[in-house]
Structures are given as structure tokens and as C-alpha cells.
């Protein structure tokens, strides 16, 4: 077998996971709701506002879909012992990790893209303009974010040897990398600001703290969304713009987001390649 063979076999298995489609279905329902409300009693509806709203909700929902779909991809097989059979076909450990990554990324991406397909159909019915360029760029960036979280889940799964540890790692990352970065009252950045500046008196600037926040895949996604906003949406553009250093620009956020596609899988593969499966 090979990486693609592992991916094909795993795709057939994971596509039956009801929880993945359930969470993805909720995201699609949100899409229907937002696209409906955006045109209701509105003489000049603009679908682009609904796209950005849907992306904001996606910052919370998409990590859940990706983590649920992939956190047991390798750890589950290690705990059950079926990983030994998979590696005896023969497959290398690299084939297993990359194959699982490809299959889980495909399944989760399909469930996310489905929400946008429904949104596009509703746009044709309810809105005067599809704005295909903005629509396509938002979908592409959202899929990139989706695959990044799949990479995180696969990395966690490859680095752990039991279901409980993989679940703990996935839940922990969701809170630390997502919820504790988005909501100001719970933000880790506020804690770091208190530690570095109030307690230690290091004088760490707000820009540096914002860069630390942007290292979160969720915040990198939110910041890079400015790349999809056209010039005529001045109100939305103002939310994402400002006089910031180069390392806080949307392009830098996109680089951070792309890095999340590779680094977790590489670290997980490094740990898995050294693991004792006996």
C-alpha cells in the first residue's frame, strides 16, 4: 500500500462518522439562517456581509468539526492494536500519518464546503449579486483554516498512544488555541500582559502581544480574512485594518495559517516514528 491507499481506505471509514456530519450540518444550518436574515426586509442585500459573518461563526465551529473527525485517526488504532495490521501491509509510518491526514482533510473540507454550496444556492435565489470573486476567496481561506485544524488533530493523534490522551490533547488545544484567544475576558494574552508588564516590568508592547495572539490558527484565520475584503466595503475593512507593523499584516497571518498545515503533522510524524508500538 501507499499514502494514497491508506487515505482511500480511511476515507471510506471516516465518512460514516455521524458526529462529523452532525456538526457540519449545524454549520450549514447557520449558513441558511444568516443568508436568510441578510436579505429579509432588506431592499439592497449584500451577500458579502453574510460571508464574513459565516466565517466568524466558522472560527468556533470548524475547529470542532476538524478535531472530532481526526483526533482518533491514529491514537484510536494504536489503542486497539489495529495499527500493527495497518503497518504490516506494508505501509510505513509516514504513509499512515500522511494518508490519515489526507482522508480526514477531505471529509472535513467536504462538510464545510457544503455549507458554502448551500449559501451560494440561496444567494442566487435571494441576492442580486453572487460576488463570485469574494465568495471563492472566502471559501478558499476557510478550507485552508479547516485543513490546518485537521493537521493539528492528526499531529495530536500521532503523538499520543491512547484515546483518552488524544481527546485531552484535542480539548486542550481547542480551549487554548481557540476560546482563550477569541474572547477578551478569558484571553491568555491578557494573562501574559499582566505577567510580562505588570509583574515582571518587561515592557512588552501591545503589538508583540497581538503577534502572540495571531500565532493561534483561529486568530491567524480571522486576521487573514482582511485579504478577502474588497475596497468598497469600507465599514468591514476598517475592522480589519489599521497602522500595524509588518508582522501583524494579513499576509503575515496567512503565512502563520499555512504553517499550521505542516508543522503539527511533521511533529506528530516525528513522535510517531519513534514510538514503541509493541
Secondary structure, DSSP 8 states (H G I E B T S, - for coil): --HHHHHHHHHHHHTT-HHHHHHHHHHHHHHHHHHHHHHTT-TT--HHHHHHHHHHHHHHHHHHHHHHHHTTTTHHHHHHTHHHHHTTTT--HHHHHHHHHHHHHHHHHHHHHHHHHHHHHHHHHH-S---HHHHHHHHHHHHHHHHHHHHHHHHHHHH-SSHHHHHHHHHHHHIIIIIHHH-GGG-HHHHHHIIIIIIS-----HHHHHHHHHTSHHHHHHHHGGGG--TT-HHHHHHH--S--GGGSHHHHHHHHHHHHHHHHHHHHHHHHT----
